[in-house]
Amino acid sequence: MPVVQFSPFSSLIHPAFWHKLSDLKIDVLRLSDDLVPVSASYTYGRFITDRESGKQIGVGGDASLDDSSFDDLPKNMAGAIKNFNTIEEFKNADKAKLFNDEADKMWETFQTDEPSLNRFLLLTYADLKKYKYYYWFAFPAFVSKPAWEIDDAGFVPLEGTSILSPPDFFVLRDGAVHPLAEFKTGDTVGFVDPSTASTYPGWPLRNLLTYLHVRYDVRRVRVVCWRGSVDVSLTGEVYLPDSQTPPPTRPGAVGWEKNPQGKFAPRLADLGSMMDPARLATQATQLNLKLMRWRILPSLDLERIAGTRCLLLGAGTLGCYVARALMAWNVNTITFVDSSRVSYSNPVRQPLFTFADCHNGGRPKADCAAERLKEVYPGVNAIGHSMSVPMPGHPVPPAEIEKVKATVQKLDELIASHDVVFLLMDSRESRWLPTVIASVHNKIVINAALGFDTYLVMRHGPRPGVASAAEHDHVGNRLGCYYCNDVVAPGDSLTDRTLDQMCTVTRPGLAAIASATAVELLVSLLMHPDGINAPAPPPQAPYEEGGQGTSILGMVPHQLRGFLAQFRNMPIVGHAFDKCTGCSETVLQAYEKDPMGTVLKACGDTKYLEQLTGLDKLYEEAQKAMEGLELDAE
C-alpha cells in the first residue's frame, strides 16, 4: 500500500514583520538572543482560475507572519524566534539542539487534551545597516516508524459533507463537527489543510496522526483534509501497517524549510532595495543613537532630544555646523533666521552652501540652509526665514517702523514656538533682542561666539521670577546671560569697519569645535532632570559622576571658554547681574509692557538701556569713587 506523503509548510513573511523585528532588536532585545514568543497564521489551500488558460491553480495556505506576530493575539500557530547578534553566530548555531528543544516542548503536550500540533522555530540574523534579514524556519513534525499508509484509492474528493468554519483540528461524527478533545475510537478526524496537492495532505496531518496514536492508540482512522469547500477537499483512510504500539519516548522529528533553490539552507530577505529611501534614512539616522542608548546609556531620552524644536539665529559658519550636529542627534525641527545671502567666501567655511549658491547676488542663507538640510536628511522639518533683527545702536528710520514692528512680532512668535534658541550671529548687538525675548518666554538659550583662536559657548540662566533653586550656582547666585558681565549697553559695532573687521577672521577649525560644543551642551542640559534650571558645577572642582551640575552625559557647565592655541577648555560660572541689559527683570518687564516702544528706544537711543537698568548711575558712582581715590592719593 502507498505510504502517506505530506506537503511541507511554506513560510510567508511580510515586510512589516522585519520592521517590527528591527524595532524590537534596538529597543528591547539589544544584545539578548533569548527565544521570543511569536505567532503565525495559516489557512486552507485555495484554488484560483487562471484567466488565460482557465485552469485551476493551487495557492497554498502559507505560514504567514507580519508585525502583529509579536503581539498577544490569537493565531493558529505558536512559535519562537531566536535572533542572533552576528552572522557568524547565526551560521554556527547548534540548530539541531534548538530544533529538538522545540520538538520536546511539543511532545510534552501530546499526553494532554490540548496538544501543540502546529509549532515553529524561526532563526534570524538582522543586518540593520543594510536591511538584510537572514532566516530559517523549522516546522517540527514527528516521524512515524513504520510510516502511515493509505489504501490503493488514496485520497479522494470529499462528498456529501458540509462543514462550516471548522477549527484547525476537529472530529467529524454523524455529520457534525466536534472538538478534537472529544475524539472517540471510530470517529473521523479532520484538519484545515494548507496543501493544494491532489494526492498529498498538508504538514499538520503528521503531528495529528502521531497524537492520535500516542494519546488514543489509534492505528486506523479516516481523515478529512478540509480545503475550504467540499468540491476541493480530500478524504482517505490511513493506517499503520503493523500492530505498532505507541512509542515510549519521543520519536525523531523533521521540518526544516528548504530555500528557493531546494536546499536545506537559510533564506535572505533584502529590504534595502524595496524600502522607501526616506524611511531608510529615518531608520539609519536613529540606528546609531539607539545603539548608543542600549549599549552605553540606557536612560538616554532620545525622544526628548528628537522632539526639541531648535531656532538658529544665524545661518553662517556657526549656524551650518550647529544644524549638522543637531541632525546627528536626530533633532527633527530646525528653523533658521538670517538676513544675508551666500557670498563666494562662504561655501568653503559654511558646509550647507555650494559654489552655485553664490551666483546672481547669492541665495538667501536661511532658505538655502533649510533646503540643504532636507537634502541631507528628508525627515527633518527645516524652515528658513530671511529677517534682519533690530539692534541697539542702529536707529530705525520712520519709513521702516512698520517693517521692524512686523519683524519683532515675527521673532517673538518664532522664539515662543521653539524650545531652544541658538545665538549664532556675527555681532554682539544682534544678540540683544533675542536674549530679551527668550528670557521673557523662559526658553533655553545657547550662545556661541568666536575669536581668532578662542571661543565662548554658554547657556543663559532662566528668568529671575521663574527660576528654581536648582538653577543657582554652588553659592546660590542665579546664572547669568551673555550681557551680565557688561557695564555698558550693547551698541553699534558694525559701522566704519575695516575689511578685516567685516570678515570672520578666525582659525577655520574653530567654528566646528564651538558648534559641536554648543550642541553637546544643549543635549547634556536636556538630559538633566532640571532642564533649563540645571545648576552649574562648581568651578575648578574635579568632575564627579552624578555630582552637582552633571547629567547622564557628564558636566552641564554654564560657560566654556576655549583656547585653541593651548587646546584647552575652561569652565566658568557667571552670576546674573540685576542691572543686565539683556535679562534683568527691569528690561523684561519693559518689553512685556511695550515691546515695540522698548525696541525702538534701544535702537535709537544709545543711553536708553543704561538709564533703564541703572547702569548710568552705577557708572557715575564708580566715577565718583575713582575720583575719591585720586584725591586721597594726592
ZIJO-V358493 format. One record per residue. N is the residue number from 1. RES is the residue in one small letter. PSI is psi in whole degrees, -180 to 180 (NA if undefined). NEAR is the number of other C-alpha atoms within 12 Angstrom. Layout:
# ZIJO-V358493
n->[N	N]
res->[RES	RES]
psi->[PSI	PSI]
near->[NEAR	NEAR]
This chain:
# ZIJO-V358493
n->[1	2	3	4	5	6	7	8	9	10	11	12	13	14	15	16	17	18	19	20	21	22	23	24	25	26	27	28	29	30	31	32	33	34	35	36	37	38	39	40	41	42	43	44	45	46	47	48	49	50	51	52	53	54	55	56	57	58	59	60	61	62	63	64	65	66	67	68	69	70	71	72	73	74	75	76	77	78	79	80	81	82	83	84	85	86	87	88	89	90	91	92	93	94	95	96	97	98	99	100	101	102	103	104	105	106	107	108	109	110	111	112	113	114	115	116	117	118	119	120	121	122	123	124	125	126	127	128	129	130	131	132	133	134	135	136	137	138	139	140	141	142	143	144	145	146	147	148	149	150	151	152	153	154	155	156	157	158	159	160	161	162	163	164	165	166	167	168	169	170	171	172	173	174	175	176	177	178	179	180	181	182	183	184	185	186	187	188	189	190	191	192	193	194	195	196	197	198	199	200	201	202	203	204	205	206	207	208	209	210	211	212	213	214	215	216	217	218	219	220	221	222	223	224	225	226	227	228	229	230	231	232	233	234	235	236	237	238	239	240	241	242	243	244	245	246	247	248	249	250	251	252	253	254	255	256	257	258	259	260	261	262	263	264	265	266	267	268	269	270	271	272	273	274	275	276	277	278	279	280	281	282	283	284	285	286	287	288	289	290	291	292	293	294	295	296	297	298	299	300	301	302	303	304	305	306	307	308	309	310	311	312	313	314	315	316	317	318	319	320	321	322	323	324	325	326	327	328	329	330	331	332	333	334	335	336	337	338	339	340	341	342	343	344	345	346	347	348	349	350	351	352	353	354	355	356	357	358	359	360	361	362	363	364	365	366	367	368	369	370	371	372	373	374	375	376	377	378	379	380	381	382	383	384	385	386	387	388	389	390	391	392	393	394	395	396	397	398	399	400	401	402	403	404	405	406	407	408	409	410	411	412	413	414	415	416	417	418	419	420	421	422	423	424	425	426	427	428	429	430	431	432	433	434	435	436	437	438	439	440	441	442	443	444	445	446	447	448	449	450	451	452	453	454	455	456	457	458	459	460	461	462	463	464	465	466	467	468	469	470	471	472	473	474	475	476	477	478	479	480	481	482	483	484	485	486	487	488	489	490	491	492	493	494	495	496	497	498	499	500	501	502	503	504	505	506	507	508	509	510	511	512	513	514	515	516	517	518	519	520	521	522	523	524	525	526	527	528	529	530	531	532	533	534	535	536	537	538	539	540	541	542	543	544	545	546	547	548	549	550	551	552	553	554	555	556	557	558	559	560	561	562	563	564	565	566	567	568	569	570	571	572	573	574	575	576	577	578	579	580	581	582	583	584	585	586	587	588	589	590	591	592	593	594	595	596	597	598	599	600	601	602	603	604	605	606	607	608	609	610	611	612	613	614	615	616	617	618	619	620	621	622	623	624	625	626	627	628	629	630	631	632	633	634]
res->[m	p	v	v	q	f	s	p	f	s	s	l	i	h	p	a	f	w	h	k	l	s	d	l	k	i	d	v	l	r	l	s	d	d	l	v	p	v	s	a	s	y	t	y	g	r	f	i	t	d	r	e	s	g	k	q	i	g	v	g	g	d	a	s	l	d	d	s	s	f	d	d	l	p	k	n	m	a	g	a	i	k	n	f	n	t	i	e	e	f	k	n	a	d	k	a	k	l	f	n	d	e	a	d	k	m	w	e	t	f	q	t	d	e	p	s	l	n	r	f	l	l	l	t	y	a	d	l	k	k	y	k	y	y	y	w	f	a	f	p	a	f	v	s	k	p	a	w	e	i	d	d	a	g	f	v	p	l	e	g	t	s	i	l	s	p	p	d	f	f	v	l	r	d	g	a	v	h	p	l	a	e	f	k	t	g	d	t	v	g	f	v	d	p	s	t	a	s	t	y	p	g	w	p	l	r	n	l	l	t	y	l	h	v	r	y	d	v	r	r	v	r	v	v	c	w	r	g	s	v	d	v	s	l	t	g	e	v	y	l	p	d	s	q	t	p	p	p	t	r	p	g	a	v	g	w	e	k	n	p	q	g	k	f	a	p	r	l	a	d	l	g	s	m	m	d	p	a	r	l	a	t	q	a	t	q	l	n	l	k	l	m	r	w	r	i	l	p	s	l	d	l	e	r	i	a	g	t	r	c	l	l	l	g	a	g	t	l	g	c	y	v	a	r	a	l	m	a	w	n	v	n	t	i	t	f	v	d	s	s	r	v	s	y	s	n	p	v	r	q	p	l	f	t	f	a	d	c	h	n	g	g	r	p	k	a	d	c	a	a	e	r	l	k	e	v	y	p	g	v	n	a	i	g	h	s	m	s	v	p	m	p	g	h	p	v	p	p	a	e	i	e	k	v	k	a	t	v	q	k	l	d	e	l	i	a	s	h	d	v	v	f	l	l	m	d	s	r	e	s	r	w	l	p	t	v	i	a	s	v	h	n	k	i	v	i	n	a	a	l	g	f	d	t	y	l	v	m	r	h	g	p	r	p	g	v	a	s	a	a	e	h	d	h	v	g	n	r	l	g	c	y	y	c	n	d	v	v	a	p	g	d	s	l	t	d	r	t	l	d	q	m	c	t	v	t	r	p	g	l	a	a	i	a	s	a	t	a	v	e	l	l	v	s	l	l	m	h	p	d	g	i	n	a	p	a	p	p	p	q	a	p	y	e	e	g	g	q	g	t	s	i	l	g	m	v	p	h	q	l	r	g	f	l	a	q	f	r	n	m	p	i	v	g	h	a	f	d	k	c	t	g	c	s	e	t	v	l	q	a	y	e	k	d	p	m	g	t	v	l	k	a	c	g	d	t	k	y	l	e	q	l	t	g	l	d	k	l	y	e	e	a	q	k	a	m	e	g	l	e	l	d	a	e]
psi->[149	142	136	128	152	138	121	158	148	146	152	111	123	148	-32	-29	-43	-36	-43	-39	-40	-47	-41	-42	-46	-41	-25	-60	-46	-115	3	137	28	155	136	130	135	169	160	169	149	159	179	155	145	160	133	156	124	127	-33	-48	-21	4	155	127	128	136	110	152	78	155	110	135	141	-164	-24	-7	-21	-8	161	67	148	121	166	10	123	148	-171	145	138	112	121	155	-26	158	-30	-42	-38	-45	-38	4	149	82	-33	-42	-44	-42	-47	-32	-42	-39	-37	-41	-41	-45	-35	-27	-7	-8	15	174	-1	72	151	94	-23	106	150	160	134	117	133	157	125	113	94	-8	-34	-2	46	136	115	134	158	123	149	133	85	131	137	145	125	133	115	167	154	144	168	152	172	-29	-22	-159	132	163	142	135	144	18	125	123	126	119	61	159	176	-36	136	167	135	114	124	39	4	149	133	157	153	-31	-16	16	138	152	132	-12	154	137	153	165	154	116	114	-8	153	8	140	-21	-11	130	168	170	-36	-23	-30	-51	-30	-45	-41	-42	-46	-37	-43	-44	-40	6	40	133	-9	133	146	137	139	121	96	124	32	-28	161	-40	-20	-8	159	160	154	161	124	157	161	130	-30	166	67	125	154	141	137	-25	170	130	171	162	153	170	7	138	142	154	177	-20	4	17	152	89	162	165	169	129	113	102	-10	-38	-17	-9	150	127	-36	-39	-38	-44	-41	-47	-40	-37	-40	-20	-54	-37	-41	-35	-38	-40	-48	-13	-32	-48	84	-28	8	120	83	-31	-39	-41	-47	-34	0	122	119	130	119	110	99	119	33	-141	-50	-44	-41	-46	-39	-43	-43	-39	-37	-40	-36	-27	7	31	125	-21	115	122	131	144	124	150	-8	175	160	127	170	-19	-10	-48	-33	-20	-18	101	-1	2	155	172	-39	-25	-13	-16	156	46	-7	144	151	129	-44	-49	-42	-42	-42	-41	-41	-35	-41	-30	-37	-43	104	-19	-6	143	91	131	145	142	120	112	137	120	128	144	142	141	1	90	149	117	149	-37	-17	0	-45	-38	-44	-37	-44	-37	-45	-43	-43	-43	-41	-44	-42	-46	-41	-31	2	163	-29	139	123	125	107	30	172	-30	158	-42	-24	-14	-8	-56	-45	-34	-44	-51	-43	-36	-40	-43	3	50	154	130	126	124	136	133	148	143	-160	-51	23	159	159	130	128	160	143	148	161	172	142	-43	-18	2	139	171	-25	-30	2	162	-172	-15	14	9	142	145	142	179	-172	-29	2	-18	0	143	8	154	152	141	-171	114	8	-21	145	43	145	173	-43	-23	-26	-26	155	104	94	153	133	-33	-9	-39	-41	-39	-49	-41	-46	-40	-41	-44	-42	-32	-43	-49	-40	-38	-41	-31	-7	137	-25	-4	-126	-24	9	133	162	146	150	135	143	1	144	149	133	117	127	2	-177	137	27	152	-172	-17	0	-150	149	74	161	-50	148	121	122	138	99	-35	-28	-1	56	143	143	113	137	146	123	130	151	146	125	-10	22	138	-7	-38	3	151	-29	-47	-42	-42	-35	-42	-43	-37	-39	82	-51	-40	-41	-43	-45	-40	-41	-36	-37	-23	111	-16	-7	-51	-35	-37	-38	-41	-15	10	-32	-42	-39	-40	-41	-43	-39	-41	-43	-39	-39	-40	-39	-38	-39	-40	-41	-36	-34	NA]
near->[16	20	24	33	26	32	28	32	41	34	32	25	34	22	24	21	29	36	33	27	38	35	24	26	31	31	25	21	25	26	19	20	24	19	20	27	24	33	32	41	32	36	32	38	35	27	25	17	13	12	9	9	9	10	11	17	19	21	22	31	32	32	41	32	36	25	24	25	32	28	20	14	17	14	25	28	31	35	37	33	37	36	37	32	27	20	21	15	19	27	20	14	22	14	25	20	13	27	35	27	25	36	36	23	26	34	34	21	23	31	25	18	19	21	27	32	39	45	41	45	42	41	42	40	35	37	31	34	20	22	30	26	34	34	35	40	40	41	42	41	42	40	27	35	23	21	24	35	31	29	22	15	17	25	31	26	24	25	19	14	25	20	30	18	19	28	26	35	38	34	35	35	24	15	16	19	28	26	23	31	24	21	27	21	21	21	29	35	43	42	46	41	47	40	39	35	32	28	26	30	42	43	45	46	43	37	38	44	43	43	41	44	31	30	30	27	24	29	31	29	34	33	41	43	49	46	39	32	26	20	21	31	39	39	36	32	32	34	32	30	21	15	15	21	21	26	22	12	14	26	24	22	27	28	34	34	34	22	20	15	11	11	12	18	21	27	27	24	31	23	28	25	13	15	21	15	17	19	21	24	27	27	30	27	29	32	30	22	29	33	28	21	23	24	20	16	18	19	20	28	28	31	20	24	32	30	24	33	35	43	47	50	50	46	47	42	45	48	49	45	36	48	49	36	30	41	38	30	36	39	38	35	33	49	45	46	43	38	28	30	31	34	25	20	22	29	26	19	29	35	32	35	37	23	21	17	28	22	17	13	15	24	30	31	42	39	32	38	45	39	29	31	39	28	19	23	32	25	28	34	30	34	30	33	32	27	29	31	39	39	37	37	29	26	22	26	14	12	10	15	21	15	19	28	25	19	28	31	25	23	35	30	19	32	36	25	23	30	34	44	48	46	49	44	36	32	31	29	33	36	38	41	44	53	48	47	42	42	45	35	31	33	37	40	49	51	48	48	40	35	27	22	26	29	37	36	45	43	52	50	51	41	38	33	19	19	28	23	23	27	39	33	32	26	19	20	25	35	44	41	43	43	37	30	23	28	25	28	37	34	31	24	20	21	13	10	12	12	11	11	17	14	19	27	22	25	21	23	26	32	37	31	34	42	39	31	36	45	45	31	44	47	43	34	41	37	31	34	26	24	34	40	34	39	43	49	36	28	24	15	18	14	20	18	15	16	22	30	40	31	34	26	30	26	36	48	48	47	41	35	31	31	23	25	16	11	15	15	23	23	30	26	39	35	34	34	30	30	33	39	48	48	47	39	29	30	39	36	25	27	35	21	15	17	27	27	21	31	39	31	29	39	32	24	25	26	23	28	42	31	25	31	32	25	28	23	19	21	20	16	14	15	14	14	14	14	14	13	12	11	10	9	8	7]
